Amino acid sequence: MTPHEFLDARMQLASRHRFRETSGYRSPISNFDVGGKSFSAHQYWLGQDVILGHGESLITFKESAARVGLLVLDEGDHLHVQPLDWKAG
């Protein structure tokens, strides 16, 4: 998935669900500063961290994301969104 395809998929997701983005693109330095993984999808314009809006279902959000080619990982205080086929490195 290209960064443009990722943006399109995120826009489709945003048209169906309420969420707030807490992190998008990160340079290698800023990724290091926040403790991100060495080959984080964020560094390639393919990662987004979000917090769901009030009343949104995590299960429904994950299903909608999968339909547009995105994987949602629950990281405790936020959700990480990236392409289903993302391979680090």
GUMARKOL-76052 format. One record per residue (C-alpha): x, y, z. Coordinates in steps of 0.02 Angstrom, whole numbers, padded with zeros to 5 digits, always signed. Layout:
REM GUMARKOL-76052
XYZ...
//
This chain:
REM GUMARKOL-76052
+00000+00000+00000+00069+00170-00047+00055+00322+00067-00082+00391-00048-00180+00228-00038-00159+00232+00151-00227+00409+00157-00376+00359+00051-00412+00209+00164-00400+00320+00319-00520+00444+00241-00644+00304+00207-00628+00250+00389-00653+00430+00448-00813+00442+00347-00886+00297+00449-00813+00322+00624-00771+00460+00746-00591+00460+00803-00452+00581+00844-00277+00563+00773-00141+00575+00904+00008+00535+00791+00040+00520+00605+00204+00537+00511+00361+00537+00619+00538+00573+00566+00666+00444+00627+00719+00566+00764+00543+00601+00826+00502+00416+00815+00652+00379+00926+00601+00518+01046+00429+00439+01076+00500+00262+01092+00434+00201+00923+00493+00040+00842+00649+00050+00732+00552+00021+00571+00389+00101+00624+00257+00123+00489+00244+00303+00549+00414+00339+00469+00347+00288+00298+00182+00386+00305+00094+00220+00337+00053+00232+00522-00077+00326+00621-00120+00324+00806-00299+00364+00853-00420+00371+00998-00598+00319+00961-00739+00442+00990-00871+00417+01123-00986+00271+01084-00877+00196+00947-00857+00008+00949-00680-00060+00936-00743-00219+00853-00840-00122+00720-00693-00004+00694-00574-00150+00666-00695-00232+00544-00715-00070+00445-00527-00047+00441-00498-00224+00376-00623-00193+00235-00515-00050+00171-00350-00144+00195-00300-00079+00367-00247-00167+00526-00292-00095+00696-00180-00137+00844-00239-00096+01020-00089-00021+01110-00179+00014+01273-00197+00203+01278-00225+00219+01089-00253+00118+00931-00119+00102+00798-00179+00092+00616-00068+00028+00475-00087-00068+00311-00135-00252+00332+00017-00301+00229+00145-00188+00319+00315-00271+00335+00444-00179+00439+00619-00166+00370
//
